[in-house]
Structure formats: structure tokens, C-alpha cells
């Protein structure tokens, strides 16, 4: 039993008790209202409360809204298609399978909480349609759809009332804490890079923390509009600030790579760099209110400090130091941009400075895995075809429950790399739930004669399950156990539990998820290592795309999606391959250097069209494209790398002939960064570079 130890070690704290008690009261209120309105299936009212339950009121409210919208869309589709297809079961099955597969595909692409709308619209349509077929002789299509919508709306309203009035817990303070911690990590990492290169493990850990936190905060920010915290309505400016934070990550990695190159040549520069760092740290520590026109300010000693550095450095370090100076200047300006936006957010000002072009879009620039989404949609399509075909061909009356549970389990966990272990826990929890239902139905309920007694006997079990919700290792047991029990008890005003129906429904509730497990295992499930390989392929494709982007808002959005992809990669803690772990780290280094790819195109435009170096740069761009295409396709690329290094050496040699000194210097900086951060060639290869250039 994988959960035995966590379950035995579980000790609920005060917040667990408050959350569980509040949610139980909301559930019983929803059940009471459903009874009072004489709704056909009060279980959907109380069940909705438990499905959307969350310790934070904003997350509960947003999920409530998304659930209502998803249910409404599912109800509309079911009303529209059922009369047309009800008498053609195979065509009806094909349509429902395609609809659920499409909805799940859209849901998996949208990595924001609103993805719940499309996922719910898919399997809600199946639930309503199959219930319409099962109860076709007693209930009309319209009444069934409206009844389901009303039952879920009752649950949503009761949950919102209780969560926002009784000890409400807002997500705003959590976001503030996470933002402050992320900014602090950025500061610590900056100090570590400039002062202590030996703490590599801490460096990697801090980078992983920053990339993960920015992805997490981006998702949490969506809920701020649904609660009354200090950050209410600050979703857009907060996400804009996160865009700036991700650019800081690229700055930090670029600085680290420059420092690593400098140390390989000579460490004499370290002493004057400490002086420069002290001035920069003092400048960034200033907490006064930043004005928009102060965004590009630098420490007064900035240029003189780096002039001193260049004077003491060895000749081969000068270009690298100029690159480091550029990266630190961008870092300072981006830190001030983050601080300015954060100061405005804390004052309740959601506007951005006029000088700052917003990067947020209606469709956020986040990593999206179309391959995984397609596989998820196909698996849902196959599951519904198989489950419904079993119901049709077997003629088993309770087979609709099997098909419904198959549709639900085909959708709810497919965002995971491998949903199979969680689905197995779901099946196990349903077995436990069947036992609990049997005990309540035949041992306890015969003695219950009033609603308050019903609440009293349900309280210990429901509150215990709810206390498991806030703890991720135990949520996989608590939620399906509670929902399986509530749905199995099938509360109604005229309560009666038929033994045949009970056993039929219990068997269907187990077989349906088993079909899902089998199909998902074959079609959808993949190990973390395979997932990482696929995401790395998308990363290399994104590097190639950066070759042809000009620097501006579009490139910044592209960089934001690349860094978000790095955050997703850093969340794959279960990766076993050491080589893949190294590739994940190298992907972050490569992302920090993609800006140099855009600079190549920018510098070409500043050079005379007939200059020989222009064709050499274009050859270099093609070599870079070939190199990352080979990495994307997982093909051998040693020979391609040698061609790339030759192209780099040719352009490097030609920079001495560029008349414009500023263009020549920027070109040398970009070439050095490309060689170091994209080709991963250290300073030990300089002799080989010169030989290549001479040839």
C-alpha cells in the first residue's frame, strides 16, 4: 500500500480542520437546498461542493465559475444533439467520443485554470446524454439537462457563500510571499554568481526554484480576480511582472557563463569585480519608489568600474568582459522594471509604464505540448468508444454507469505524464467507497429519520476525507473515496437503495476506470524521461525559430515561452537519466543565449549588403539551424557541430574587417556567447578556433 505510511503519519493541523468543517457545512447546505427544491439528483449538488473544494476562497470561486460554464456548455450540447442522434446509437457514440476528445485536447493545451471549462464540457455532455438514455421513459431531455445544471449551480453557490464568509483564506498573501521569495532568490543568485562560482549545486537549485515559482505564480494569479485580497484584480500586471522575471533568469545564466569563461582564462579580474558588485548591490538595495523615467538608471560608478576591470584583464578576456557588462546592465534594468511593477501592484495600480511594452496576450505565451494533448484526446476517444460499445452490445442496463465513469476517468488525470498510477488509486478508492456505501446504506441509514441526523452520521467520514485534500500525497485517496461514497449513496427525498442497482453501479464504477487505465497505458502514458525528451525537442525547435525573429515584443514572448518550458522541465523531478538532467541544464543555458541569435539578424542590417561578412553570418545561421534541427530530431550531430564551429571561426576572423567599431564589438560578444552557450565550447577550444579560422 503506497499510501499507508503517509496516511498513518498524517496529523491534521488547525487549518485542515477549518477547511474540512467549512466544506462539510457547504456540502450539507447544498444537499438541504437540493432536497428543499425537490431536485432529482441532490448528489450532484453536494458532490459539486467537494469537487471544487479548495482551502483558498479565490481558487474555489474561480473553479466554481468554470464548473458552471463547463456544465452549461455540456448541457447545451446534450440538448442539441440527443434528439438528433438518440436513435442511431453508434453514430451517437462516435459523436460523443469525438466531442470529449476535442474538449480534452483544448483543455490540455490551456495550462491555466480555465482549462477546467472545456474538460468539464466534454464529460458532462456524456453524463447528461447517457442519463437521458437510461431514464428516457421517465424524464425529458430538457428536464434532465436543466436539472443537472441547477444541481451543480446550487453546489457552486453554497460553496461560494461558505468559503467567502466563514474564515476566508485568500491566495493573495501566498502570491505575495512567493513573489518576495522569488525576488530574494534572484538577488542571492546574482551575488553568488559574481562572488562565488564554487556553489554550483546551490546555483542549479536556485535557478530551478525561480523557474518553477514563476510558472506556479502565473497559474495562481488567475484566481486573484475572484477574491477580496490586497491583490484583487492584479492578474494582468502580475503576469507582466513574471514576464520580466523570466528575462532576469536569462540574464543570470548569461552572466554565469561569462564568469565561467573568464575564470578559465585568469582570475585576476575577481578583485576589481568585487568592488563593482558592491556598488551594484548597494544601488539595487535602494527601496525608494522608482519613477518610470528612472528605469534605465545605472550605478554612478558602473562605467568606471568596468573600465578598471578591462584595464587589468588579459586581452582574451576583454570581449567576455564587455559581454558581462552588457548582461549586468540588462539585469539591473530588468530588476528595476520588476520592482516598479511590483510597487504599483502593491498600491493597487494595474497600469504599466508607457516605456514598457506589455508582453501579455489573450492567449498566454506558455509552453504547450500539442503531441501530449493529441494523445490525450485520442485516448479519451478510444475509451468512450470501447466503454459505450460494451454497454450497447452487452445490453446491461447499468452499463451507462460504466460508460460515464470511463468518460470521467479518461479526462480528469490526463495532464499527468503517466496517469496510470493515479487511476489505479482511483479504482482502489472506489472499492473502499463501495464498502463504505454498504455500511451506511444497510447499517446506519435505516436508523436515520431526519436531516440533522443524516448530517451527524456523515460528518466523521466526510470531514476526515476533506482533511486529506490540502495534502497532495493524500488527495488522490481522499477525493475519489469521498466522491465515490457520495455518488454511491445517491441521496434523494424518497430514499431507497436497491441491492441489485447498488451492486450493478458498483461493478460499473470499477470496470469503467479499468478500461481507462488500459487504454491510457497503451496510448497516452509516458515516463518522465520520454516526456523530457519530447519537451527538449520542442526547445531545440524554439531555438531555431529564434534565429529568424527580430528583437522586440514578439521575441520577448517567444523567450517567455522558452523559459516557461524550462520551468516545466525543472518540474520533472522523477527523471532518472543523468544525461537528460544535464540536457535540461544545458537547455536553460541555451535559452539565455537566444537573444544573440536575434542580434545576428539585427547586425546584418547594419552592415553593407555586399560585405563578405554578411554571407558568412548567413552561413552561420544556416549551420545553427542544421545543428539544432539535428538535436530536435535526435540525430547524430558531431559533424554538424564541427561545421558550425568552422562557420563561427570564419565570422570571428571577419569581424576585424568591420569598419563600425560598435557593430564589430557587439558581433564579437554575440559570437562568443553563441560558441559558449549554444555550442557549449569552453575557452580551451580557442586554439582550435584559430586553426579553423586560418583554414
C-alpha positions in Angstrom: 0.0 0.0 0.0 1.8 3.1 -1.3 -0.2 5.5 0.9 -0.1 3.5 4.2 2.9 5.4 5.7 1.7 8.9 4.7 -1.8 8.1 6.0 -0.5 6.8 9.3 1.8 9.8 9.6 -1.0 12.2 8.8 -1.7 14.7 11.6 -4.3 17.4 10.6 -3.5 20.9 11.7 -5.8 23.8 12.6 -6.2 24.9 9.0 -7.1 21.4 7.9 -9.9 21.3 10.5 -11.2 24.7 9.5 -11.2 23.8 5.8 -12.8 20.4 6.3 -15.5 21.8 8.6 -16.3 24.7 6.2 -16.5 22.4 3.2 -18.7 19.9 5.1 -21.1 22.7 6.1 -21.2 23.9 2.5 -21.9 20.4 1.3 -24.8 19.8 3.7 -26.2 23.2 2.9 -26.2 22.3 -0.8 -27.8 18.9 0.0 -30.5 20.6 2.1 -31.3 23.2 -0.6 -31.5 20.5 -3.2 -33.9 18.5 -1.0 -36.0 21.6 -0.5 -36.2 22.3 -4.2 -37.0 18.7 -4.8 -34.2 18.3 -7.4 -34.0 14.9 -9.0 -30.3 14.2 -8.1 -29.2 16.1 -5.0 -25.9 14.1 -5.1 -24.7 16.4 -7.8 -25.2 19.4 -5.5 -23.2 18.0 -2.6 -20.7 16.4 -4.9 -20.0 19.7 -6.7 -19.1 21.3 -3.4 -16.5 18.6 -2.8 -15.1 18.6 -6.3 -14.4 22.3 -6.3 -13.3 22.4 -2.7 -10.0 24.3 -2.1 -8.6 26.0 1.1 -8.3 29.3 -0.8 -11.6 31.2 -1.5 -10.3 32.7 -4.8 -9.5 29.2 -6.2 -12.8 27.9 -5.0 -14.7 30.8 -6.6 -12.9 30.6 -9.9 -13.3 26.9 -10.2 -17.0 27.4 -9.3 -17.4 29.7 -12.2 -15.5 27.4 -14.6 -17.6 24.5 -13.4 -20.9 26.3 -14.1 -19.7 27.4 -17.5 -18.5 23.9 -18.4 -21.7 22.3 -17.2 -23.8 24.9 -19.1 -21.9 24.2 -22.3 -22.2 20.4 -21.8 -26.0 20.8 -21.2 -26.4 22.9 -24.3 -24.6 20.3 -26.5 -26.6 17.4 -25.0 -29.9 19.1 -25.6 -28.9 19.9 -29.2 -27.6 16.5 -30.3 -29.5 13.9 -28.3 -32.8 14.3 -30.2 -30.9 14.0 -33.5 -28.7 11.0 -32.7 -30.6 9.1 -29.9 -32.0 6.6 -32.3 -28.6 5.9 -34.0 -26.5 4.7 -31.1 -23.3 4.1 -33.0 -23.3 7.5 -34.6 -24.2 9.0 -31.2 -21.3 7.2 -29.6 -18.9 8.3 -32.3 -20.0 12.0 -31.9 -19.7 11.9 -28.0 -16.2 10.3 -28.3 -15.1 12.9 -30.8 -16.6 15.7 -28.7 -14.9 14.6 -25.5 -11.6 14.0 -27.3 -11.7 17.5 -28.8 -12.6 19.1 -25.4 -9.8 17.3 -23.7 -7.3 18.4 -26.4 -8.3 22.0 -25.8 -8.1 21.6 -22.1 -4.6 20.1 -22.2 -3.3 22.9 -24.3 -4.6 25.6 -21.9 -2.3 25.4 -18.9 -4.4 28.0 -17.0 -7.2 27.1 -14.5 -9.8 27.9 -17.2 -8.9 24.6 -18.9 -11.5 23.1 -16.5 -14.3 24.6 -18.6 -13.5 22.6 -21.7 -12.7 19.4 -19.9 -15.9 19.5 -17.9 -17.9 20.4 -21.0 -16.7 17.2 -22.6 -17.6 14.6 -19.9 -20.6 16.5 -18.7 -22.2 16.0 -22.1 -21.6 12.3 -21.8 -23.1 12.1 -18.3 -26.2 14.0 -19.3 -26.7 12.1 -22.6 -26.3 8.7 -21.0 -28.6 9.6 -18.2 -31.2 10.8 -20.7 -31.0 7.4 -22.5 -31.2 5.5 -19.2 -34.2 7.4 -17.9 -35.7 8.1 -21.4 -39.1 6.7 -20.3 -39.4 8.9 -17.2 -37.5 12.2 -17.8 -37.4 14.6 -20.8 -34.2 15.6 -22.4 -34.6 19.3 -21.4 -35.6 18.5 -17.8 -32.5 16.2 -17.4 -30.1 18.9 -18.7 -31.7 21.7 -16.8 -31.8 19.6 -13.6 -28.1 18.8 -13.8 -27.3 22.5 -14.4 -29.4 23.5 -11.4 -28.0 20.9 -9.1 -24.4 22.0 -9.9 -25.3 25.6 -9.6 -26.8 25.0 -6.1 -23.5 23.3 -5.1 -21.4 26.2 -6.5 -23.5 28.9 -4.8 -23.4 27.2 -1.4 -19.7 26.6 -1.7 -19.1 30.3 -2.6 -21.2 31.6 0.2 -19.5 29.5 2.9 -15.9 29.8 1.6 -16.1 33.6 1.4 -17.9 34.3 4.7 -16.5 31.8 7.2 -12.8 32.3 7.9 -12.0 33.0 4.3 -8.4 32.2 3.3 -7.1 34.3 0.4 -4.5 33.3 -2.1 -3.2 36.9 -2.4 -0.9 36.7 0.7 0.5 33.4 -0.7 1.3 35.0 -4.0 3.0 38.0 -2.2 5.1 35.5 -0.2 6.1 33.6 -3.4 6.9 36.8 -5.3 9.1 38.1 -2.4 10.9 34.7 -2.2 11.5 34.6 -5.9 12.9 38.2 -5.9 15.1 37.2 -3.0 16.3 34.1 -4.8 17.2 36.3 -7.8 19.3 38.6 -5.5 21.0 35.7 -3.8 21.8 34.1 -7.2 23.2 37.4 -8.6 25.5 37.7 -5.5 26.6 34.1 -5.8 27.4 34.4 -9.5 29.6 37.5 -9.1 31.2 36.5 -5.8 31.3 32.7 -5.5 31.4 30.4 -8.5 32.1 27.3 -6.5 28.5 26.8 -5.2 27.3 25.1 -8.4 24.7 22.9 -6.6 23.1 25.9 -5.0 23.2 27.7 -8.3 21.2 25.0 -10.1 18.8 24.7 -7.2 18.1 28.4 -7.1 17.6 28.5 -10.9 15.1 25.6 -10.6 13.3 27.4 -7.8 12.9 30.6 -9.8 11.7 29.0 -13.0 9.2 26.8 -11.1 8.0 29.7 -8.9 7.3 31.9 -11.9 5.2 29.1 -13.6 3.3 28.4 -10.3 2.6 32.1 -9.6 1.4 32.6 -13.2 -1.3 30.0 -12.6 -2.2 31.3 -9.1 -2.5 34.8 -10.4 -5.6 33.8 -12.4 -7.6 33.3 -9.2 -6.9 36.8 -7.8 -9.9 38.3 -9.6 -12.2 36.0 -7.6 -11.3 37.1 -4.1 -11.1 40.2 -1.9 -7.4 40.3 -1.1 -4.9 43.1 -1.5 -4.0 41.8 -4.9 -7.6 41.6 -6.2 -7.7 42.4 -9.9 -3.9 42.4 -10.3 -3.7 39.3 -12.5 -2.5 41.1 -15.7 0.1 43.3 -14.1 1.4 40.4 -12.0 1.7 38.2 -15.1 3.5 41.0 -16.8 5.9 41.2 -13.9 6.5 37.5 -14.2 7.5 38.0 -17.9 10.2 40.4 -16.7 11.3 37.9 -14.0 11.8 35.3 -16.6 14.0 37.6 -18.6 16.1 38.0 -15.4 16.7 34.3 -15.4 18.2 34.6 -18.9 20.4 37.5 -17.6 21.6 35.5 -14.7 22.5 32.4 -16.7 24.3 34.6 -19.3 26.3 36.2 -16.5 27.3 32.9 -15.1 28.5 31.6 -18.4 30.6 34.7 -18.9 32.1 34.3 -15.4 32.9 30.7 -16.1 34.8 31.6 -19.3 36.7 34.4 -17.5 37.8 32.0 -14.7 39.1 29.5 -17.1 41.5 32.2 -18.5 42.6 34.0 -15.4 41.0 35.1 -12.0 42.9 38.3 -11.6 39.8 40.3 -12.5 38.0 39.0 -9.4 39.2 41.7 -7.0 38.0 44.7 -9.0 34.8 42.8 -9.8 34.0 42.7 -6.1 34.2 46.5 -6.0 31.8 46.7 -9.0 29.5 44.2 -7.3 29.4 46.2 -4.1 28.3 49.3 -6.0 25.7 47.4 -7.9 24.3 45.7 -4.8 24.1 49.0 -3.0 22.3 50.5 -5.9 19.8 47.6 -6.2 19.2 47.6 -2.4 17.7 51.1 -2.6 14.0 50.7 -1.8 12.8 54.2 -2.7 9.8 54.4 -5.1 11.1 54.0 -8.7 9.8 56.5 -11.3 9.2 55.4 -14.9 12.0 57.7 -16.2 14.4 56.1 -13.7 14.1 52.6 -15.2 17.4 52.8 -17.2 19.4 54.3 -14.4 22.7 52.6 -13.5 25.1 53.0 -10.6 27.2 56.2 -10.9 30.4 54.1 -10.9 29.2 51.5 -13.4 31.3 52.5 -16.4 34.4 53.4 -14.4 34.2 50.1 -12.5 34.2 48.1 -15.8 36.9 50.3 -17.3 39.1 49.3 -14.4 38.2 45.7 -15.0 39.1 45.9 -18.7 42.4 47.6 -17.9 43.5 44.8 -15.6 42.2 42.0 -17.7 44.1 39.9 -20.2 43.5 40.7 -23.9 41.4 37.5 -24.5 39.1 38.4 -21.6 38.1 41.8 -23.0 35.3 40.7 -25.2 33.9 38.4 -22.5 34.0 41.3 -20.0 32.2 43.5 -22.5 29.6 40.8 -22.8 29.4 40.6 -19.0 29.0 44.3 -18.7 26.1 44.2 -21.2 24.4 41.3 -19.3 24.7 43.1 -15.9 23.4 46.3 -17.4 20.3 44.5 -18.7 20.0 42.7 -15.4 19.9 46.0 -13.4 17.3 47.5 -15.8 15.1 44.4 -15.6 15.4 44.3 -11.8 14.2 47.9 -11.6 11.3 47.1 -14.1 10.2 44.2 -11.8 10.4 46.4 -8.7 8.5 49.2 -10.4 5.6 46.9 -11.5 5.6 45.2 -8.0 5.4 48.6 -6.3 2.5 49.6 -8.4 0.7 46.3 -7.8 1.0 46.7 -4.1 -0.5 50.2 -4.3 -3.4 48.8 -6.4 -2.2 50.4 -9.6 -2.6 47.9 -12.5 -1.1 50.2 -15.2 2.3 49.7 -16.8 4.9 52.5 -17.5 4.4 53.9 -21.0 8.0 53.0 -21.9 7.3 49.3 -21.2 5.6 47.3 -24.0 3.3 44.7 -22.5 4.1 41.1 -23.2 0.8 39.6 -22.0 -1.6 38.3 -24.6 -5.1 36.9 -24.5 -3.6 33.6 -25.1 -0.6 33.5 -22.6 2.8 32.8 -24.0 3.3 29.5 -22.2 4.7 26.1 -23.2 2.1 23.9 -24.9 2.5 20.3 -25.7 0.3 19.6 -28.8 1.6 16.0 -29.0 0.6 15.2 -25.5 -2.8 16.9 -26.0 -3.5 14.9 -29.2 -2.6 11.6 -27.4 -4.9 12.6 -24.5 -7.8 13.3 -26.9 -7.2 10.1 -28.8 -7.2 8.0 -25.6 -10.4 9.6 -24.5 -12.0 8.9 -27.9 -11.0 5.2 -27.8 -12.1 4.8 -24.1 -15.6 6.2 -24.8 -16.0 4.0 -27.9 -15.0 0.9 -26.1 -17.0 1.6 -22.9 -20.2 2.6 -24.8 -19.8 -0.3 -27.2 -19.7 -2.7 -24.2 -22.9 -1.1 -22.9 -24.6 -1.4 -26.2 -23.5 -4.9 -27.1 -24.0 -6.4 -23.6 -27.5 -4.9 -23.1 -26.5 -4.4 -19.4 -28.9 -1.8 -18.1 -26.4 -0.4 -15.6 -23.7 -0.2 -18.3 -24.4 3.5 -18.6 -22.6 3.9 -15.2 -19.6 2.1 -16.7 -19.5 4.4 -19.7 -19.9 7.5 -17.6 -17.1 6.5 -15.2 -14.9 5.7 -18.2 -15.5 9.1 -19.7 -14.8 10.9 -16.4 -11.5 8.9 -15.7 -10.5 9.4 -19.3 -10.3 13.2 -18.7 -9.6 14.0 -15.1 -5.9 13.0 -14.8 -4.5 13.2 -18.3 -2.4 16.3 -17.6 0.0 14.0 -15.8 2.9 12.4 -17.6 1.6 8.9 -16.6 -1.9 9.0 -15.1 -2.0 5.2 -14.7 -0.8 5.0 -11.0 -3.2 7.8 -10.0 -6.1 6.0 -11.8 -5.2 2.7 -10.0 -5.5 4.6 -6.8 -8.8 6.0 -8.0 -10.1 2.4 -8.6 -8.8 1.3 -5.2 -10.6 4.3 -3.6 -13.8 3.3 -5.4 -13.6 -0.2 -3.9 -13.2 1.3 -0.4 -16.1 3.7 -1.3 -18.4 0.7 -2.2 -17.7 -0.8 1.3 -18.4 2.5 3.0 -21.7 2.9 1.0 -22.7 -0.7 2.0 -22.1 0.1 5.7 -24.0 3.4 5.6 -26.9 2.1 3.4 -27.6 -1.1 5.3 -26.1 -0.4 8.7 -26.7 3.3 9.5 -29.3 4.9 7.3 -32.2 2.6 8.4 -32.0 4.4 11.8 -31.8 7.9 10.3 -35.1 9.8 10.3 -34.2 13.5 10.0 -31.8 15.7 8.1 -29.8 16.7 11.2 -29.2 13.0 11.9 -28.1 12.5 8.4 -25.5 15.3 8.8 -24.4 13.9 12.1 -23.7 10.4 10.8 -22.0 11.7 7.7 -19.8 14.2 9.5 -16.9 12.0 10.7 -16.3 10.3 7.4 -16.7 13.4 5.2 -14.6 15.6 7.4 -11.8 13.0 7.5 -11.7 12.7 3.7 -11.8 16.5 3.3 -8.8 16.9 5.7 -6.8 14.9 3.2 -7.5 17.3 0.3 -4.8 20.0 1.2 -2.0 17.4 1.3 -1.0 16.3 -2.3 0.2 12.8 -1.4 -3.2 12.0 0.1 -5.5 13.9 -2.2 -5.5 11.0 -4.7 -7.2 8.9 -2.0 -9.4 11.5 -0.2 -11.2 12.9 -3.3 -12.2 9.7 -5.1 -13.1 8.0 -1.8 -15.4 10.8 -0.8 -16.9 11.3 -4.3 -17.4 7.5 -4.8 -19.2 7.3 -1.4 -21.4 10.4 -2.1 -22.3 9.3 -5.6 -22.9 5.7 -4.4 -25.3 6.8 -1.6 -27.4 8.5 -4.2 -29.3 10.8 -1.8 -32.9 11.5 -2.7 -36.0 12.8 -0.9 -37.6 9.4 -1.2 -34.5 7.4 -0.3 -34.3 3.8 -1.2 -31.3 1.7 -2.2 -32.0 -1.3 -4.3 -29.4 -4.1 -3.8 -29.3 -5.1 -7.5 -28.8 -1.4 -8.5 -26.2 -0.9 -5.9 -24.1 -3.9 -7.0 -24.6 -3.1 -10.7 -23.5 0.5 -10.2 -20.5 -0.6 -8.0 -19.3 -3.0 -10.7 -19.8 -0.4 -13.4 -17.8 2.2 -11.4 -14.9 -0.2 -11.3 -14.9 -1.6 -14.8 -15.2 1.9 -16.4 -11.9 3.2 -14.8 -10.2 -0.1 -15.6 -10.9 0.4 -19.3 -9.4 3.9 -19.0 -6.3 2.6 -17.3 -5.7 0.0 -20.0 -6.2 2.4 -22.9 -4.3 5.3 -21.3 -1.4 2.9 -20.5 -1.2 2.0 -24.2 -1.9 5.3 -25.9 -1.2 8.2 -23.5 1.1 7.2 -20.6 4.8 8.0 -20.9 7.7 8.0 -18.5 9.2 11.3 -17.3 12.3 10.6 -19.3 10.3 10.3 -22.5 8.4 13.5 -21.7 11.6 15.3 -21.1 13.0 14.1 -24.5 9.9 15.4 -26.2 10.0 18.8 -24.4 13.7 19.1 -25.3 12.9 18.5 -28.9 10.4 21.4 -28.7 13.1 23.5 -27.0 15.5 22.9 -29.9 12.8 23.8 -32.4 12.2 27.1 -30.4 15.9 27.9 -30.6 15.7 27.5 -34.4 12.7 29.8 -34.5 14.6 32.5 -32.6 17.2 32.6 -35.5 14.6 34.4 -37.6 13.0 36.7 -35.1 13.9 40.4 -34.7 14.3 41.7 -31.2 11.1 43.2 -29.9 7.8 42.2 -28.3 7.4 39.0 -30.4 10.9 37.8 -29.4 10.2 38.6 -25.7 7.0 36.5 -25.8 9.0 33.7 -27.5 11.7 33.9 -24.8 8.9 33.8 -22.2 7.5 30.6 -23.6 11.0 29.1 -23.8 11.7 29.9 -20.1 8.3 28.6 -19.1 9.3 25.4 -20.9 12.4 25.3 -18.8 10.2 25.6 -15.7 8.2 22.6 -16.9 11.4 20.7 -17.4 12.6 21.5 -13.9 9.3 20.1 -12.5 10.2 16.6 -13.8 11.8 15.5 -10.6 11.4 11.8 -11.4 13.8 11.9 -14.4 16.3 9.0 -14.0 18.7 9.6 -16.8 21.8 11.7 -15.8 22.3 12.7 -19.4 18.8 14.1 -19.6 19.3 16.0 -16.4 22.4 17.5 -18.0 20.4 18.3 -21.1 17.8 20.2 -19.0 20.5 22.3 -17.5 22.1 23.0 -20.9 18.7 23.9 -22.3 18.5 26.8 -19.8 22.0 27.9 -20.8 20.9 27.8 -24.5 17.8 29.8 -23.8 19.9 32.5 -22.2 21.8 32.9 -25.4 18.9 33.0 -27.9 19.0 36.8 -27.8 22.3 36.6 -29.5 20.7 34.9 -32.4 18.3 37.8 -32.9 21.4 40.2 -32.7 22.9 38.4 -35.7 20.0 39.4 -37.8 20.0 42.9 -36.3 23.7 43.4 -37.0 23.4 42.1 -40.6 21.0 45.0 -41.3 23.7 47.4 -40.0 26.4 46.0 -42.4 26.9 46.9 -46.1 24.8 44.4 -48.2 27.9 43.4 -50.3 30.2 42.9 -47.3 31.7 39.4 -47.3 30.9 39.0 -43.6 27.2 39.2 -44.4 27.2 36.0 -46.4 29.4 34.4 -43.7 26.8 35.3 -41.0 24.1 33.8 -43.1 26.1 30.6 -43.5 26.5 30.6 -39.7 22.7 31.0 -39.3 22.1 28.0 -41.6 24.7 26.0 -39.6 22.9 26.8 -36.4 19.6 25.8 -37.9 21.1 22.5 -39.1 22.7 21.8 -35.7 19.5 22.3 -33.7 17.4 20.6 -36.2 19.6 17.5 -35.8 19.3 17.8 -32.0 15.5 18.2 -32.3 15.3 15.0 -34.4 17.7 13.2 -32.1 20.1 12.6 -35.0 24.0 12.4 -34.6 25.3 15.9 -34.8 29.1 15.7 -34.1 30.0 16.5 -37.8 27.3 19.3 -37.9 28.8 20.8 -34.8 32.3 20.8 -36.4 30.8 22.7 -39.4 29.1 25.1 -37.1 32.4 25.8 -35.2 34.1 26.4 -38.6 31.4 28.9 -39.5 31.8 30.6 -36.2 35.5 30.8 -36.7 35.1 32.3 -40.2 32.8 35.0 -38.9 35.0 35.7 -35.9 38.0 36.2 -38.2 36.0 38.5 -40.5 34.9 40.8 -37.6 38.3 42.6 -37.7 37.4 44.0 -41.1 34.1 45.6 -39.9 34.6 49.4 -40.0 31.9 50.2 -37.4 33.7 49.5 -34.1 30.4 49.3 -32.1 28.9 46.7 -34.6 32.2 44.8 -34.5 32.2 44.7 -30.7 28.6 43.6 -30.4 29.2 40.9 -33.1 32.2 39.6 -31.2 30.2 39.4 -28.0 27.3 37.5 -29.7 29.7 35.1 -31.4 31.4 34.4 -28.1 28.1 33.8 -26.4 26.9 31.5 -29.2 30.1 29.5 -29.1 30.0 29.2 -25.3 26.2 28.9 -24.5 24.8 27.3 -27.6 27.7 25.2 -28.8 29.0 24.6 -25.2 32.6 25.1 -26.2 34.8 26.4 -23.4 37.8 28.7 -23.7 40.1 25.6 -24.1 38.9 25.4 -27.7 40.3 28.8 -28.7 43.4 27.3 -30.4 41.2 25.1 -32.5 39.1 28.1 -33.3 42.1 29.9 -34.7 43.2 26.9 -36.8 39.7 26.7 -38.2 39.6 30.4 -39.0 43.0 30.2 -40.7 41.9 27.3 -42.9 
